[in-house]
Each structure stands twice: as C-alpha cells, then as structure tokens.
C-alpha cells in the first residue's frame, strides 16, 4: 500500500512567529499536571500557549475517551489561529482516533505537528493523508525536562531559524561500536522514521508512509531484542524498507534481554539486521526516550556522514 503523499510532494508549514499560538492537547495517554506545566512554560517564552480543557483527562491508559481526544485535536486542526500542535505526551491512543481527523483541514491550512513515540502515528498521518510535514521531537511533558540546547533547537525549528552545526551521533550504542562493515560514506536523503513499534503498526493502513530516498531513523523503549528483530523483519517483509538510502539508530531505552532467555544486546541485533538488509547504519543518533531527544524535520533533507559520525540538516521543518 502506498500513501497518496510522500515526503517529496509534502508541504512544509509556514514558520511560526513570536506570539503565535501553540496548542497542547492529549490525544494519547494521561499526563501529570506538573510535567505539562513545565513544558508549557518553555513554549510560553516565545509563543502564546493554549492548553485544551481535556488535556488532563484520564481514562485508564488513555487521556479521556476517543470522542474527547479526537474532538479536541480536530478542533485545533480547524482553528486558523493555532499554528502548531504539540501533544502533551505519548504512550498510546493516537492510532485509535486518526480516522476521525479532518485531513483536508490540515492540507488547506498547513500547521506544524510535533511528536515522537506514539506521536509517530500523528506525524505519519499528517504526511501520508494530508501531505504536510511535521517535526519529530519532544512533546510538552518531556520538553521541560530536556537540556536547554535541545529546547532551543526545537523552538528554532518551529521558527525556521538556522540550525547551528551538525548533530553528533555518539550516544548509546554509538562511537564505541562499529555499525556494520562500512566505516565511511555520506548518504543524503529525507529524514523519516520514528518509533519502531508505531511504524510497524501503520503497515497496511492509510497512515503508512513511503521510505524511498529516505534516511530512516528509528528508536524504541521497553522491547526485548527479539521483539525489535520481529518489528524490523516485519517492515522488511512488508516492503516498507525498499528505497531506504541509509539508517540511523537512536535510543533503545530499556530494551534489554529477558534473563531467562539470553539474547544479544538490542543495538547489536539492529546492526546485524541492517547489515543483512544491506542498509548502511549509523548508531548513536540522540533521539528517543532517553536524556537526549533532538528535534528533526520530518521529511526534511539531511546528510548522514558515517566517517564523521554526524547528521547534518539540509532543510528545516518550515517553508
């Protein structure tokens, strides 16, 4: 199944200006009020922040029922004053409401959508169904906990300001280990990817995106190495990885082996699979659920340099 829009034809939304409205809603799991307040405070330094009435709702592992979460998100998509939408947090729940959202509204009035983890589904929906690019990056609950340079980087992407220098890739599973048999090479493509579990869940849906000419970046949390193998094997079997130029491996937080069933380290499992798939891989991209989560323009062009172990953004997130 191929999406009607790809990163090559998608629209980059207009840049935000100081004082523009950024909205926070909860389309996935519940958020703690103090975490939401800290993230909103960071955004309020540059923008007018609107938090939806149901942002703190709770219904088990969901932030309110599907009707509430879908209605609030759809209202923000329809509101011309809202120039960016940032979910409060991930967890689970976004895939339950995507079919209730009006893609035509976003297509006619492009605005930035920011997210990672379960927010990967929202980014894929925006790209595949509405043809609008977003930002893979910290959501409101985690933004206040990020180091200041990472906060500044997200704000700069929102406003279309130049990004200072390349992003070093020497984090967990990075410089200490060779990614595969390749030790050098430069690969240019469009940054696409996100959470492996969510990407696998979009296969066969209207939200599945194409990865032709892509620099595929991936991350996950709390999965056994064998589960990561299953996810990547599924993506390959579904022909989703066809056309990938190269890959970048971000954080695999708490992806440790079951003590009763010893397995290779998670990063090594992914490296071996990419080698088998003949996809050049750079480990250590500072993206994911850990202490580092640098925002990336979803669908923007970039260059991955294996020798220098760095990622250079060639395009921003806005038009």
DAZIVEN-V853122 format. One line per field, one symbol per residue. phi: phi as a letter, one per 20 degrees, with the letter a starting at -180 (. if undefined). A space follows every 10 residues. Layout:
BEGIN
phi->???
END
This chain:
BEGIN
phi->.dffccffdf eeffffdgnf edddccecef cfgfffffff fffffccedd dffefdfcbm edenffffff fffffffeef fedbccgfae obpfffdffe eeffffffcf cfddrblffg ffffgfffee mcecceageg feffefgggf ffffffffem egeemfefdb egmeffcffa fedbpdcdae fbqpffffgf fefndfefde dfmdeedcba bmdfgfffgf fffffffemf efnffaccde fdfledffge cgcfggffff fffffffmdg cdenffcpee fdbffcffnf fbcddffelb ddfeceece
END
